[in-house]
Amino acid sequence: MTDTELIGLLDKLRAMMISTATGGPQMYDEFWHLHRNVSEALAERGVENALPFDDLWTWHGRWSGGDLPTYQSRRVFVNQIFDPLVARVRQDSGREFEATGWDRVDRTILKAKTHLAAAKGEEDYQTVGHNCREALISLAQAVWSPERHPSLDQTQPSPTDAKRQLEAFIAVELATNANDQARKHARAALDLANSLQHKRSANWRDAAMCLEATASVVNLIAIVQGRRDPT
C-alpha cells in the first residue's frame, strides 16, 4: 500500500466516523475491515496507531456520552484524532525502510517497526530495543570476515559481538576520514539498543530513536557494500 493510498483510507475512516456521529449512514462492518487494513499499513511503517476506536459501536458509545453534544463538536473531535496521524504519514512519505537483501536484517527491522507501532507500555518498547540489537548482530554477521576485518583491539569477536565486528568492518572498508564518524555512529546505535532493552522507563520516543539509529546504520553499511547504488 502506498502512502497516498493509506492517507485515502484514513480520510475514509474519518468520514465514516463523522457520518456515524452526525446522522449519516452507519457502516459498521466496512469500518472494522478498513480499520484493520489501516492498522497493518501503519505497523509496516513503524507509525504508532493513534486511532482510539477500532469499531463504530465503541465510537458511538463515546460520542453519545454527553460531552460531545453537537455535530460540530464531534467533527472537531474526529479531526483532532486524524489530522496528526495523516501529517505523520505525509512526513514519512518516501522514507520507508528499503530492503537490503540481507533477509534476517530486513525481517528484524520490519519486526521492530511492527512492535513500535503496536507498543503500549515499557515492556513493548524494550522489545523494540531487543529487535534493534538483533538486527545489528545479524548485520555484522552478514558483512564481517575474520580474515579481512581484524579486530581493532586484537580481541577475537564472539559470534554476537556486533560492536567489534562492525568497528572492524568499517575500519577496513572506510579507510578515510569518515572512518571514525561512521564507527562512532554504529557504536552509538548499538549502545542505544542495549540500553533500551533494560530501560524500565522506556517510552515511544526512546524506541523510535533507537529504531531510527539502527536503520541508519543498516543503510550506511548497505551503501558501503554497494547495495544502494543506482541501477
WOKA-V604119 format. One record per helix or strand. SS is the DSSP state (h for helix, s for strand). FROM is the first residue (numbers start at 1). TO is the last residue. If there is no record, write none. Layout:
BEGIN
ss:SS from:FROM to:TO
ss:SS from:FROM to:TO
END
This chain:
BEGIN
ss:h from:3 to:21
ss:h from:28 to:45
ss:h from:56 to:63
ss:h from:71 to:92
ss:h from:103 to:118
ss:h from:122 to:143
ss:h from:162 to:173
ss:h from:178 to:198
ss:h from:204 to:224
END
